[in-house]
Each structure stands twice: as structure tokens, then as C-alpha cells.
Amino acid sequence: MSKFKQDLGVIGLGYVGLPLVVESCNSGLNVFGYDNNSDKVKKLQNGTSPIEDISDEMLKKALQKDLTISDSPEALKDCEYIVISVPTPLTDYQPDLSYVKAAARTIAENISKDQVIILESTTYPGTTIEVLIPEIESISELKAGKDFHVGYSPERIDPGNETWNFKNTPKVISGIDDNSTKKIKNFYEKIIDEVVEVSGTKEAEMVKLLENTYRHVNIAFINELAILCNMLDIDIWEVVEAAKTKPFGFESFRPGPGVGGHCIPIDPNYLSFKTRQIGKPVRFVELAQEINNTMPSYIVSRILEKMNSLQKPMKNSNILILGVAYKKDISDTRESPSIDIIENLVSKGVNVSFYDPYVESLDLNVSVNKEQDISNFDNYDLILFHTSHSEFSKINFQEIDVPIFDATGTDYLSNSERI
Ligand SMILES: NC(=O)c1ccc[n+]([C@@H]2O[C@H](COP(=O)([O-])OP(=O)(O)OC[C@H]3O[C@@H](n4cnc5c(N)ncnc54)[C@H](O)[C@@H]3O)[C@@H](O)[C@H]2O)c1
């Protein structure tokens, strides 16, 4: 019988933390969610979920069961396990661990002996031992490994993915010692089908950076090939489809307008930061960043070419962007390439409108028109298909007499101009 009133406390209720509290509650755990954004907490307490993977119904069901949400952290002291899922952004192109440190201070102020603390935020190898533990120990005067347990587990959540979800995606874990590892394994086995143990927290931290840097580098490679294939008059999409028929040794990646979200454009910087401490850049990361960062301006240059071929000037033209989220069927626009594309088009005098059924507003330095629906396309000189939300498949594009530039390689747009 545990001496704790609650099984789990989670700090940071965003794309990672909210699914964790709701799914853990579904698995029968008694859960406390803490977020320091009071407006967000009010909405969550009323059963309004800001993310697509957790519906309002799912959240309400959990709240009626064993989930409590608050903007005050005191109840953390009653939780046997505490998971940290706060942001780890870049500030001035450098890893910013201020949120992790703040969460560590909150834990230290509310700590109880024998608690198990697990960091899930993406970060560079060494953070758990070099940053998290010293911060907690310096305030609480308790000792990691003796008075409380600590570990790291990277989060692999893929918002919008209907095949690989919270429960069936294997979870990598490690503690700072055998006892911590055992406790952390026990915990995740209650909520996730398969738990994969690695020997240390540095290895677990590095797993996440390998996974995301692998995607970043391969996306950059296929983007570069797409640019070169266009110059060589080769259809990259046909090439990718044919290469995919190889049943071994090839994983396909698709060209696109660039990379977005809170992982792929950011995490490789955490890796470079760490390797620069030993005087070594990760050359693949730097090259991949250079290529992926140029994709928005490449898209604009292709649109310019298309408009030239139609003998239409860019200045004062009307361009509609379909989809501004960084990937399909979600509302996340963080780091979305659509932002650079729109700002670039506006700087060329284009009147830009966008339509995205998931996105209420876009954080831009320029003014654009947000369409509420898309029944009429006649006023546009060109449509840029930026995000292939499932809902767009209902549009009869064959009937639209406006040139389309497809940045996504979507099947039903195969007759359009493509990346
Ligand atoms: N979004 C993803 O798909 C994804 C996937 C895997 C890993 N990650 C990583 O997980 C971490 C969290 O990402 P996210 O997308 O969930 O972020 P998010 O911005 O959606 O959510 C973070 C939440 O933490 C809260 N917060 C910040 N500081 C706090 C503090 N000191 N105390 C309490 N609450 C605090 C914020 O108010 C916010 O609600 C990041 O390290 C990210 O890189 C994200």
C-alpha cells in the first residue's frame, strides 16, 4: 500500500502533459495535473481541451473520474510519481532550460520523501543529472537516489497519428540508479504496452535527439533532391513511390515546404549545443538546417515562376494558402513554414489569404486575410496547398479554375504544379 494519496502528478499540461494525465486516469490512476497558466487551467477544468488528440469528452470523463487540475502546485507533495513536461524551446538559438529549472524549483518546494521524479521534456544529454537534480537538491536539501528517485523518459507523442498512440507507442526509460529505473519501469508498465529500458539517463535523453535528428536530416535530404529533380525535370514523387517498393533498407521521406512544430526544427539544436561543448559541431544537423530553412523561400520562388508563366505580376496578386498548420489534421502552427512563406509573399506585394479549419489565428508580422470558409475560389490568382488536412479532400479541385501549387504531394492534386 502506497503512502501517497495520488499516483501521479504532471507539471505542464500541453501537447505532452495533457494526454499523459487523461490516459493515466483512463488506466485507473489517481492523477493531479499542474500548469502555471491560469487561463489554460480554467479552460481545462471546464472540460475544454486545446489539443486534437484529447477531445472535450475524454477530458470531461477523466475529470469526473480521478483527474484533478490546478494552477497551484501544493498537491504535488501527495503524488508518488511526478512527471515534468514543460517546454524546452530555443532562446537566441540556444537551449532554454528555464522552464525545466522552474519546474524543478516547484518540485523542491513541494517535495516528499520517496517520490519518483521523471523528466519527459526533450533536452540534451546530461540535463537530468547536471541540471534537474542539482536544482531540486539545492532547495529541498534532500538527496537524489537516497531520499527521492529520478529518471528520464523521452516523449514520442505524434499529434494526429491515428495508428501510433499514447498506449501502443513503446516508451524508453532510465533511472539514475537501479532502484529509480525499477520504479519508473513499474509506473510506465501500468499505462503503456511496452517499456524499453536503457542503461542511463544520458542514453535515454540521446534517444530522443537521435530520433528527431534522423527525421530532420532525412527530410532535408529529400527536400534537396526535390529541388535538384525539378531542375533535372525528374518527377520526385514518382521516384519516391517507386523507391518505396523496396521491401528492405529504405525508409521513404516526402519533400515539403520545410519543417515545423516544437520538435524537428528545435531538438537538433539541443544536440549541436551538447557536441559543441566538446568542440565538435554535428555537421549533418547544420546542413539539414540550412536546407530545410530555405524551403519556404524555394516555394515562393516556384510560385513566382508559376505566376510569370501565367504572365501575372506578384504585386497586388491574390494568393490563397490552404492549411497553415505545420502538419495535417492538427492546429499547431509553431515554427510552421507557412509563416515564412506568408511573410515573404506579403513582402512582394501579394495579398495573402489563408484558410485552415483548425487554426484560429496565426502569429505573423504582416497582415493577412483569414477566410472563414472556402466556397468560392474565383477571386484568387493562385492557391498554395500547404497542409493536406483530411477535410480538404472534400473539395472538388477539378472544378476550380485557379492554378494550384501543391507543396505536399497530395494524391488528388497530382495534376497540379508540385514541389
Ligand atoms: N509537442 C510534441 O509533439 C512533443 C513531442 C515529444 C516531446 N515534446 C517535448 O515535450 C516538452 C513539452 O512540449 P509540449 O509540446 O507539451 O509543450 P506545450 O507548450 O504544449 O505545453 C507545456 C505546458 O507547460 C506549462 N508550463 C510551462 N512552465 C511551467 C511551469 N514552470 N510550471 C507549470 N507549468 C508550466 C505551459 O503553460 C504549457 O501549458 C518539450 O520539451 C517538447 O520538446 C513535445
PDBQT file of the ligand as one rigid body, heavy atoms in Angstrom, charges set to zero:
ROOT
HETATM    1  N1  LIG A 501       4.505  18.604 -28.912  1.00  0.00    +0.000 N 
HETATM    2  C1  LIG A 501       5.027  17.451 -29.226  1.00  0.00    +0.000 C 
HETATM    3  O1  LIG A 501       4.575  16.800 -30.169  1.00  0.00    +0.000 OA
HETATM    4  C2  LIG A 501       6.182  16.866 -28.420  1.00  0.00    +0.000 A 
HETATM    5  C3  LIG A 501       6.566  15.543 -28.656  1.00  0.00    +0.000 A 
HETATM    6  C4  LIG A 501       7.593  14.994 -27.917  1.00  0.00    +0.000 A 
HETATM    7  C5  LIG A 501       8.269  15.779 -26.985  1.00  0.00    +0.000 A 
HETATM    8  N2  LIG A 501       7.905  17.078 -26.775  1.00  0.00    +0.000 N 
HETATM    9  C6  LIG A 501       8.633  17.832 -25.745  1.00  0.00    +0.000 C 
HETATM   10  O2  LIG A 501       7.827  17.870 -24.570  1.00  0.00    +0.000 OA
HETATM   11  C7  LIG A 501       8.007  19.116 -23.874  1.00  0.00    +0.000 C 
HETATM   12  C8  LIG A 501       6.670  19.815 -23.733  1.00  0.00    +0.000 C 
HETATM   13  O3  LIG A 501       6.190  20.123 -25.018  1.00  0.00    +0.000 OA
HETATM   14  P1  LIG A 501       4.670  20.485 -25.311  1.00  0.00    +0.000 P 
HETATM   15  O4  LIG A 501       4.518  20.473 -26.792  1.00  0.00    +0.000 OA
HETATM   16  O5  LIG A 501       3.764  19.662 -24.470  1.00  0.00    +0.000 OA
HETATM   17  O6  LIG A 501       4.641  21.999 -24.779  1.00  0.00    +0.000 OA
HETATM   18  P2  LIG A 501       3.350  22.923 -24.561  1.00  0.00    +0.000 P 
HETATM   19  O7  LIG A 501       3.818  24.316 -24.738  1.00  0.00    +0.000 OA
HETATM   20  O8  LIG A 501       2.205  22.414 -25.390  1.00  0.00    +0.000 OA
HETATM   21  O9  LIG A 501       2.958  22.668 -23.037  1.00  0.00    +0.000 OA
HETATM   22  C9  LIG A 501       3.783  22.989 -21.974  1.00  0.00    +0.000 C 
HETATM   23  C10 LIG A 501       2.914  23.438 -20.796  1.00  0.00    +0.000 C 
HETATM   24  O10 LIG A 501       3.782  23.669 -19.700  1.00  0.00    +0.000 OA
HETATM   25  C11 LIG A 501       3.273  24.781 -18.949  1.00  0.00    +0.000 C 
HETATM   26  N3  LIG A 501       4.370  25.303 -18.137  1.00  0.00    +0.000 N 
HETATM   27  C12 LIG A 501       5.475  25.974 -18.516  1.00  0.00    +0.000 A 
HETATM   28  N4  LIG A 501       6.280  26.217 -17.465  1.00  0.00    +0.000 NA
HETATM   29  C13 LIG A 501       5.650  25.691 -16.373  1.00  0.00    +0.000 A 
HETATM   30  C14 LIG A 501       5.967  25.622 -15.006  1.00  0.00    +0.000 A 
HETATM   31  N5  LIG A 501       7.115  26.127 -14.536  1.00  0.00    +0.000 N 
HETATM   32  N6  LIG A 501       5.091  25.036 -14.173  1.00  0.00    +0.000 NA
HETATM   33  C15 LIG A 501       3.925  24.513 -14.635  1.00  0.00    +0.000 A 
HETATM   34  N7  LIG A 501       3.578  24.528 -15.940  1.00  0.00    +0.000 NA
HETATM   35  C16 LIG A 501       4.435  25.114 -16.803  1.00  0.00    +0.000 A 
HETATM   36  C17 LIG A 501       2.780  25.732 -20.035  1.00  0.00    +0.000 C 
HETATM   37  O11 LIG A 501       1.826  26.637 -19.512  1.00  0.00    +0.000 OA
HETATM   38  C18 LIG A 501       2.166  24.741 -21.040  1.00  0.00    +0.000 C 
HETATM   39  O12 LIG A 501       0.789  24.542 -20.803  1.00  0.00    +0.000 OA
HETATM   40  C19 LIG A 501       9.030  19.881 -24.688  1.00  0.00    +0.000 C 
HETATM   41  O13 LIG A 501      10.300  19.604 -24.195  1.00  0.00    +0.000 OA
HETATM   42  C20 LIG A 501       8.890  19.288 -26.087  1.00  0.00    +0.000 C 
HETATM   43  O14 LIG A 501      10.067  19.427 -26.850  1.00  0.00    +0.000 OA
HETATM   44  C21 LIG A 501       6.858  17.639 -27.459  1.00  0.00    +0.000 A 
ENDROOT
TORSDOF 0
